[in-house]
């Protein structure tokens, strides 16, 4: 998984899996989801990220099973 922030456009991209994107769908006016050939979500784009998220406050936590 990769998370990229594009400061010039205030866009946050969350790449869940590095695969070929078959389709991009609008979830809402400022959120897009990328789908692979099987229809599985492989990426999420969030426009106006600073307004809609706590970016740049970011934390990652892995919970043991």
C-alpha positions as CSV (number, residue, x, y, z in Angstrom):
1,X,0.0,0.0,0.0
2,X,1.2,3.5,-0.8
3,X,-0.2,6.9,0.2
4,X,0.7,9.9,-1.9
5,X,-0.1,13.5,-1.3
6,X,0.0,16.0,-4.1
7,X,0.4,19.4,-2.5
8,X,-0.1,21.5,-5.7
9,X,-3.7,20.0,-6.2
10,X,-4.4,19.1,-2.5
11,X,-5.1,15.5,-3.6
12,X,-4.5,12.4,-1.5
13,X,-4.1,9.1,-3.3
14,X,-4.3,5.8,-1.5
15,X,-3.0,2.9,-3.6
16,X,-4.2,-0.3,-2.0
17,X,-2.7,-2.6,-4.6
18,X,-0.4,-1.9,-7.5
19,X,-2.3,-3.4,-10.5
20,X,-3.7,-2.1,-13.8
21,X,-6.7,0.1,-13.3
22,X,-9.7,-1.0,-15.4
23,X,-12.2,1.6,-14.3
24,X,-12.5,4.7,-12.2
25,X,-15.8,5.6,-10.5
26,X,-17.0,8.7,-8.8
27,X,-18.0,7.9,-5.2
28,X,-19.0,11.5,-4.6
29,X,-18.0,14.9,-6.0
30,X,-14.5,14.7,-4.5
31,X,-13.8,11.0,-4.1
32,X,-12.9,8.5,-6.8
33,X,-12.3,4.8,-6.6
34,X,-10.1,2.8,-8.9
35,X,-11.1,-0.8,-9.8
36,X,-9.2,-3.6,-11.3
37,X,-10.6,-6.1,-13.9
38,X,-12.4,-8.1,-11.3
39,X,-14.1,-5.0,-9.9
40,X,-12.0,-4.9,-6.7
41,X,-11.0,-1.5,-5.3
42,X,-7.3,-0.9,-5.8
43,X,-7.1,2.9,-5.2
44,X,-8.9,5.9,-3.7
45,X,-8.4,9.5,-4.7
46,X,-9.5,12.3,-2.3
47,X,-9.7,15.8,-3.7
48,X,-9.5,18.8,-1.3
49,X,-7.8,16.5,1.1
50,X,-6.8,19.0,3.8
51,X,-10.5,20.0,4.2
52,X,-11.8,16.5,4.3
53,X,-9.2,14.6,6.3
54,X,-6.8,15.2,9.2
55,X,-3.9,15.3,6.8
56,X,-1.0,15.8,7.6
57,X,-1.8,14.1,10.9
58,X,-1.2,10.5,9.9
59,X,-0.7,7.3,11.9
60,X,-0.4,3.7,11.0
61,X,-1.2,0.9,13.4
62,X,-1.0,-2.9,12.7
63,X,-3.2,-5.0,14.9
64,X,-2.1,-8.6,15.5
65,X,-4.7,-11.3,14.8
